Amino acid sequence: PIGTGDGSKESVTWTYIIGDEEKLDDPRDLGFDSDGRLWVANREDDKTFIVTDPGTGDQDFERREDGYAMHFMEETAGMAFDGDGQFATCGESDNTYNDQGAGNGYMGPVLWSTDLNIFAEADPIGLGSHLDMSHESPYCVGIAWEADNAYWVFDGDNDALVRHDFQSDHGPGMDDHSDGIVRRLTEPEVERVEEAPGHLVVDQAARRLYAADTGGGRIVWVDIDSGSEGNSLRANDFGVESMKWEGADWGELATGLNDPGALAMYDDRLIVGEWATGRLIEYDLEGNKLRELETGFGEEALYGIEIGPDGLLWVIDVNTGVYRIDPA
């Protein structure tokens, strides 16, 4: 996906998809739904760009703003799709309702439908179209889908990796969040870098979580089936089961990186985007560096990356928009 040439920006072809020309402003993450549509989280105005037939001559797009985006889409930093009609987001926010009030920590991952008749359309009680929410992980900078309605996040408030299981969602726009299960790993510890991504991916076959520990300059892995229940944690929502999770098996895949933030996986390879440099680095799952690619985006500009349905890498330059990399 990042080519086999000399690693220079010119060694691959960069295809512009959407950006400044379409009024995309401060895009942070992207993903693909089961119908092949490209979704882009636009942090500046809490809107979501939905691109149909992306990268083709039939490409079209629309901008949508959920009815209560000031809470559920505030400062969106990560998106994760389950491939079966749903996705989740999380935001680097303390819940200020777009700076209308003091933060109260009442934030975390949000579950959505990719059905365009529901997303940013349904609004039965004035709380928008979300399907569910967990209010236990403020300042979230990354999210990955595991299975069913379970997602992992990089909780930047607690500098921890946390599993959120929404269980049964409450339907579009309702507010019963009481059946969630939250497990906060006690280790490995991770460190949020303000404004930087801290993305995650789950290797479904190996049952491993990979996380960009941005402040720690490393990529860590966790056996998601290991560990055991620890002490209970106070939950923000009545009925939510929140606890520490101790003794998980984990390790380091790569160290000595410059603010690693973006992650994408294909086959048995992991692609890492360095936020501090704009460089893409490909590793095998033993931690061997295979190749690099200079994006030319500069410092603090490389955000979300994703392998598309076409097997190609799609990337965000926060300053100009979304590109597809066509390797030579």
GIURMO-V5377 format. One record per residue. RES is the residue in three letters. SS is DSSP state (A for helix, B for strand, O for the rest). PHI is phi in degrees with one decimal (* if undefined). BURIAL is + if it has 24 or more other ideal C-beta (glycine too) atoms within 12 Angstrom, else -. Layout:
RES;SS;PHI;BURIAL, RES;SS;PHI;BURIAL
This chain:
PRO;O;*;+, ILE;O;-107.5;+, GLY;O;84.0;+, THR;O;-127.8;-, GLY;O;-86.1;-, ASP;O;-85.0;-, GLY;O;85.8;+, SER;O;-77.8;-, LYS;A;-57.7;+, GLU;A;-75.8;-, SER;A;-78.3;-, VAL;B;-132.1;+, THR;B;-102.6;-, TRP;B;-106.9;+, THR;B;-102.5;+, TYR;B;-69.6;-, ILE;B;-109.0;+, ILE;B;-160.6;+, GLY;B;-178.8;+, ASP;A;-53.3;-, GLU;A;-62.0;-, GLU;A;-103.9;+, LYS;O;70.8;-, LEU;O;-72.0;+, ASP;O;-142.7;+, ASP;O;67.2;+, PRO;B;-69.4;+, ARG;B;-119.5;+, ASP;B;-150.6;+, LEU;B;-148.7;+, GLY;B;-169.8;+, PHE;B;-120.7;+, ASP;O;-89.4;+, SER;O;-70.3;-, ASP;O;-96.5;-, GLY;O;81.8;+, ARG;O;-77.1;+, LEU;B;-93.7;+, TRP;B;-114.1;+, VAL;B;-130.1;+, ALA;B;-86.3;+, ASN;B;-101.9;+, ARG;O;-69.6;+, GLU;O;-58.5;+, ASP;O;-123.7;+, ASP;O;64.2;+, LYS;B;-93.4;+, THR;B;-120.4;+, PHE;B;-95.2;+, ILE;B;-120.0;+, VAL;B;-110.5;+, THR;B;-94.2;-, ASP;O;51.4;-, PRO;O;-62.3;+, GLY;O;78.1;+, THR;O;-117.2;-, GLY;O;-67.9;-, ASP;O;-97.1;-, GLN;O;-57.1;-, ASP;B;-145.4;-, PHE;B;-150.5;+, GLU;B;-144.2;-, ARG;B;-108.0;+, ARG;B;-130.2;+, GLU;O;-123.6;+, ASP;O;-63.3;+, GLY;O;-62.9;+, TYR;O;-131.8;+, ALA;A;-63.0;+, MET;A;-60.6;+, HIS;A;-108.9;+, PHE;A;-73.6;+, MET;O;-118.6;+, GLU;O;-66.7;+, GLU;O;54.6;+, THR;B;-56.3;+, ALA;B;-119.2;+, GLY;B;-149.0;+, MET;B;-135.4;+, ALA;B;-147.5;+, PHE;B;-108.6;+, ASP;O;-95.5;+, GLY;O;75.4;-, ASP;O;-141.3;-, GLY;O;97.4;-, GLN;B;-137.5;+, PHE;B;-151.9;+, ALA;B;-133.4;+, THR;B;-129.0;+, CYS;B;-149.4;+, GLY;B;-127.3;+, GLU;O;-83.3;+, SER;O;-142.3;+, ASP;O;-106.3;+, ASN;O;71.4;+, THR;O;-104.5;-, TYR;O;52.2;-, ASN;O;56.0;+, ASP;O;66.6;-, GLN;O;-88.8;-, GLY;O;-158.9;-, ALA;O;-73.3;-, GLY;O;-65.8;-, ASN;O;-129.9;-, GLY;O;76.3;-, TYR;O;-88.9;+, MET;O;-142.1;+, GLY;O;169.3;+, PRO;O;-68.7;+, VAL;B;-127.4;+, LEU;B;-99.9;+, TRP;B;-134.7;+, SER;B;-100.0;+, THR;O;-88.9;+, ASP;O;-66.6;-, LEU;O;-71.8;-, ASN;O;-84.0;-, ILE;O;-111.4;+, PHE;O;-60.9;+, ALA;O;57.7;+, GLU;O;-120.9;-, ALA;O;-68.3;+, ASP;O;-161.1;-, PRO;O;-69.0;-, ILE;O;-130.9;-, GLY;O;86.8;-, LEU;O;-111.7;+, GLY;O;74.2;+, SER;O;-112.8;+, HIS;O;-58.8;+, LEU;O;-94.2;+, ASP;B;-173.4;+, MET;B;-153.6;+, SER;O;-122.4;+, HIS;O;-98.6;+, GLU;O;-114.4;+, SER;O;-140.4;+, PRO;O;-65.1;+, TYR;O;50.9;+, CYS;B;-80.6;+, VAL;B;-120.8;+, GLY;B;-167.2;+, ILE;B;-151.6;+, ALA;B;-143.9;+, TRP;B;-83.1;+, GLU;B;-103.5;+, ALA;B;-168.1;-, ASP;O;49.1;-, ASN;O;-107.4;+, ALA;B;-105.5;+, TYR;B;-135.2;+, TRP;B;-103.5;+, VAL;B;-133.3;+, PHE;B;-94.3;+, ASP;B;-84.5;+, GLY;O;-76.9;+, ASP;O;-76.0;+, ASN;O;-105.0;+, ASP;O;47.5;+, ALA;B;-145.6;+, LEU;B;-93.8;+, VAL;B;-134.1;+, ARG;B;-97.6;+, HIS;B;-114.6;+, ASP;B;-111.5;+, PHE;O;-69.0;+, GLN;O;57.6;+, SER;O;-80.1;-, ASP;O;-74.7;+, HIS;O;-94.4;+, GLY;O;88.3;-, PRO;O;-58.4;+, GLY;O;77.7;+, MET;O;-90.1;+, ASP;O;-140.0;+, ASP;O;-90.0;-, HIS;O;-109.0;+, SER;O;-82.6;-, ASP;O;-102.0;-, GLY;O;-70.5;+, ILE;B;-124.5;+, VAL;B;-123.2;+, ARG;B;-124.1;+, ARG;B;-100.4;+, LEU;B;-66.0;+, THR;O;-81.5;+, GLU;O;-155.4;+, PRO;O;-75.3;+, GLU;O;-79.6;-, VAL;O;-127.3;+, GLU;O;-129.4;+, ARG;O;-72.2;+, VAL;O;-107.9;+, GLU;O;-54.8;-, GLU;O;75.9;+, ALA;O;-94.1;+, PRO;O;-71.5;+, GLY;O;-140.9;+, HIS;O;-82.3;+, LEU;B;-133.0;+, VAL;B;-140.7;+, VAL;B;-112.2;+, ASP;B;-84.0;+, GLN;O;-62.0;-, ALA;O;-68.2;-, ALA;O;-86.6;-, ARG;O;57.4;-, ARG;B;-122.7;+, LEU;B;-99.1;+, TYR;B;-111.9;+, ALA;B;-134.7;+, ALA;B;-85.0;+, ASP;B;-83.6;+, THR;O;-59.2;+, GLY;O;-67.8;+, GLY;O;-86.2;+, GLY;O;63.8;+, ARG;B;-149.8;+, ILE;B;-110.8;+, VAL;B;-113.1;+, TRP;B;-124.7;+, VAL;B;-137.2;+, ASP;B;-75.5;-, ILE;O;-76.5;+, ASP;O;-101.7;-, SER;O;-104.5;-, GLY;O;94.3;+, SER;B;-150.1;-, GLU;B;-66.2;-, GLY;B;-111.6;-, ASN;B;-68.8;-, SER;B;-71.8;-, LEU;O;-116.0;+, ARG;O;-69.2;-, ALA;O;-99.8;+, ASN;O;-77.0;+, ASP;O;-111.9;+, PHE;O;-59.6;-, GLY;O;94.0;-, VAL;O;-70.1;+, GLU;B;-93.9;+, SER;B;-121.2;+, MET;B;-152.9;+, LYS;B;-75.6;+, TRP;B;-125.5;+, GLU;B;-114.5;-, GLY;O;75.5;-, ALA;O;-67.6;+, ASP;O;-75.2;-, TRP;B;-153.5;+, GLY;B;-164.1;+, GLU;B;-107.7;+, LEU;B;-87.8;+, ALA;B;-150.5;+, THR;O;-130.9;-, GLY;O;71.9;-, LEU;O;-90.2;+, ASN;O;-101.4;+, ASP;O;50.7;+, PRO;B;-63.3;+, GLY;B;-138.5;+, ALA;B;-89.3;+, LEU;B;-138.5;+, ALA;B;-147.9;+, MET;B;-122.9;+, TYR;B;-145.1;+, ASP;O;48.6;-, ASP;O;-111.8;-, ARG;B;-128.5;+, LEU;B;-126.1;+, ILE;B;-104.9;+, VAL;B;-116.4;+, GLY;B;-105.6;+, GLU;B;-86.9;+, TRP;O;-66.3;+, ALA;O;-72.9;+, THR;O;-121.5;+, GLY;O;80.4;+, ARG;B;-94.2;+, LEU;B;-102.0;+, ILE;B;-129.1;+, GLU;B;-106.9;+, TYR;B;-123.4;+, ASP;B;-85.7;-, LEU;O;-82.7;+, GLU;O;-95.5;-, GLY;O;91.6;+, ASN;O;-82.5;-, LYS;B;-74.3;+, LEU;B;-102.0;+, ARG;B;-167.0;+, GLU;B;-133.9;+, LEU;B;-144.5;+, GLU;B;-84.3;+, THR;O;-82.9;+, GLY;O;76.9;+, PHE;O;-71.3;+, GLY;O;90.3;-, GLU;O;-73.3;-, GLU;O;56.6;+, ALA;O;-126.9;+, LEU;B;-85.3;+, TYR;B;-114.3;+, GLY;B;-66.2;+, ILE;B;-133.6;+, GLU;B;-156.6;+, ILE;B;-78.9;+, GLY;O;-82.9;+, PRO;O;-59.4;-, ASP;O;-84.8;-, GLY;O;80.5;-, LEU;O;-99.6;+, LEU;B;-92.5;+, TRP;B;-112.2;+, VAL;B;-135.8;+, ILE;B;-111.1;+, ASP;B;-99.5;+, VAL;O;-59.8;+, ASN;O;-87.2;-, THR;O;-129.2;+, GLY;B;134.4;+, VAL;B;-101.7;+, TYR;B;-130.6;+, ARG;B;-107.3;+, ILE;B;-93.0;+, ASP;B;-106.5;-, PRO;B;-68.6;-, ALA;O;-69.1;-
